[in-house]
Amino acid sequence: MAMRQSLFFLVFALAACASPPGSAPAAATAGEMPMTSSIAGTKWYVPIQGEAADRPRLEFMADGRLAGYSGCNNVSGTWRMEGGAVHLGPLIMTKRACPGERDEMERRFLQAVNAQARFTIENGRLVAQAPGGRLELTRDAGT
């Protein structure tokens, strides 16, 4: 019985240390850190004033799902590590109308966070860069 428990804990410990397939870091350019699987289970916010629930954000769940908020609508989809970079799958979102400042915030968010985005870590921030825009997010202290 003790032998079986020891084997179980050894297998569990090794599995916890393993990296998922395709998670090898890519070469970083100046000021950038390579992306690793450590982004799994983290939440990132656009650093603006206001309540946390109202700020645009992305949450990278360990199972490959992505959840977020654009400043107006909820966003969901998938993400994966490939070649040391984070790639998003197609995003789906609610269709609530938010005129004014929230509409502008959502437009800027979606220009940078989409299936064509390239994500890097620069100076401790998650940077989403896409042909339509660039967006910097800060990591939630709780993740």
C-alpha positions as CSV (number, residue, x, y, z in Angstrom):
1,M,0.0,0.0,0.0
2,A,2.8,2.5,0.9
3,M,4.6,1.6,-2.3
4,R,1.5,2.3,-4.4
5,Q,1.0,5.7,-2.6
6,S,4.6,6.6,-3.2
7,L,4.3,5.8,-6.9
8,F,1.1,7.8,-7.1
9,F,2.7,10.9,-5.6
10,L,5.8,10.5,-7.8
11,V,3.6,10.3,-11.0
12,F,1.5,13.3,-9.7
13,A,4.7,15.4,-9.0
14,L,6.2,14.6,-12.4
15,A,2.9,15.5,-14.2
16,A,2.7,18.8,-12.3
17,C,6.2,19.7,-13.6
18,A,5.7,18.7,-17.2
19,S,5.1,21.3,-19.9
20,P,2.3,20.8,-22.3
21,P,3.2,20.0,-25.9
22,G,4.1,23.0,-28.0
23,S,5.1,25.2,-25.0
24,A,8.8,25.6,-25.8
25,P,9.9,29.2,-25.4
26,A,10.7,31.2,-28.5
27,A,13.7,33.5,-28.8
28,A,12.9,36.9,-27.2
29,T,13.8,40.2,-28.7
30,A,15.1,43.1,-26.7
31,G,12.8,43.9,-23.8
32,E,10.6,40.9,-24.3
33,M,10.4,37.6,-22.4
34,P,9.5,34.4,-24.2
35,M,6.0,33.1,-23.5
36,T,5.8,29.9,-21.5
37,S,2.9,27.8,-20.3
38,S,3.0,29.9,-17.1
39,I,0.4,32.1,-18.6
40,A,-2.2,29.3,-17.9
41,G,-4.3,30.2,-14.9
42,T,-3.6,34.0,-15.0
43,K,-5.8,37.0,-15.4
44,W,-4.7,40.3,-16.9
45,Y,-6.4,43.7,-16.8
46,V,-6.1,46.9,-18.9
47,P,-4.6,49.4,-16.3
48,I,-7.4,52.0,-16.2
49,Q,-9.1,53.6,-13.2
50,G,-12.3,52.1,-11.9
51,E,-13.8,49.0,-10.5
52,A,-12.0,45.7,-11.4
53,A,-15.3,44.3,-12.7
54,D,-15.6,47.2,-15.2
55,R,-12.0,47.0,-16.6
56,P,-11.2,45.1,-19.8
57,R,-9.5,41.8,-19.0
58,L,-8.4,38.4,-20.2
59,E,-8.2,35.2,-18.3
60,F,-6.1,32.3,-19.6
61,M,-7.6,29.1,-18.1
62,A,-5.4,26.1,-17.7
63,D,-7.7,24.0,-19.9
64,G,-7.1,26.2,-22.9
65,R,-10.2,28.3,-22.6
66,L,-10.1,32.1,-22.6
67,A,-12.6,34.4,-20.9
68,G,-12.6,38.1,-20.8
69,Y,-14.4,41.4,-20.9
70,S,-14.0,44.1,-23.5
71,G,-15.2,47.0,-21.5
72,C,-18.7,46.5,-22.9
73,N,-19.2,42.8,-23.7
74,N,-18.1,39.4,-22.4
75,V,-15.5,37.6,-24.6
76,S,-14.7,33.9,-24.7
77,G,-12.7,31.6,-26.9
78,T,-9.7,29.4,-26.8
79,W,-5.9,29.9,-26.5
80,R,-2.9,27.7,-27.1
81,M,0.9,27.8,-26.8
82,E,2.6,27.2,-30.1
83,G,6.2,27.9,-30.9
84,G,6.7,29.8,-27.7
85,A,3.8,32.2,-28.5
86,V,0.2,32.5,-27.4
87,H,-2.3,32.2,-30.1
88,L,-6.0,32.8,-29.7
89,G,-8.8,30.9,-31.5
90,P,-11.8,32.7,-32.8
91,L,-13.5,34.9,-30.2
92,I,-17.1,35.0,-29.5
93,M,-18.8,37.7,-27.5
94,T,-22.1,39.0,-26.3
95,K,-23.7,41.8,-28.3
96,R,-24.7,44.4,-25.8
97,A,-24.7,48.0,-27.1
98,C,-22.5,50.4,-25.1
99,P,-22.4,53.9,-26.5
100,G,-19.8,56.5,-25.8
101,E,-16.7,55.8,-23.8
102,R,-17.3,52.0,-23.3
103,D,-17.8,51.6,-27.1
104,E,-14.5,53.2,-27.7
105,M,-12.8,51.1,-25.1
106,E,-14.2,47.9,-26.6
107,R,-13.1,49.0,-30.1
108,R,-9.5,49.5,-29.0
109,F,-9.5,46.3,-27.0
110,L,-10.7,44.2,-30.0
111,Q,-8.3,45.8,-32.4
112,A,-5.4,44.4,-30.3
113,V,-6.9,41.2,-28.9
114,N,-8.0,39.0,-31.7
115,A,-7.0,35.8,-33.6
116,Q,-4.1,37.7,-35.4
117,A,-2.7,39.1,-32.1
118,R,0.9,38.3,-31.0
119,F,1.3,38.2,-27.2
120,T,4.6,39.0,-25.4
121,I,5.6,39.8,-21.9
122,E,7.4,43.2,-21.7
123,N,8.4,44.7,-18.4
124,G,6.0,42.5,-16.5
125,R,3.0,43.4,-18.8
126,L,1.2,41.2,-21.2
127,V,1.3,43.0,-24.6
128,A,-1.2,42.2,-27.3
129,Q,0.0,43.4,-30.7
130,A,-2.2,43.0,-33.8
131,P,-2.3,44.8,-37.2
132,G,-5.1,47.0,-35.8
133,G,-3.6,48.0,-32.5
134,R,-1.5,47.4,-29.4
135,L,-2.7,46.9,-25.8
136,E,-0.8,46.4,-22.6
137,L,-2.4,44.5,-19.7
138,T,-1.2,44.1,-16.1
139,R,-1.4,40.8,-14.2
140,D,-4.0,40.5,-11.5
141,A,-2.3,40.2,-8.2
142,G,-4.4,37.2,-7.3
143,T,-3.1,35.0,-10.2
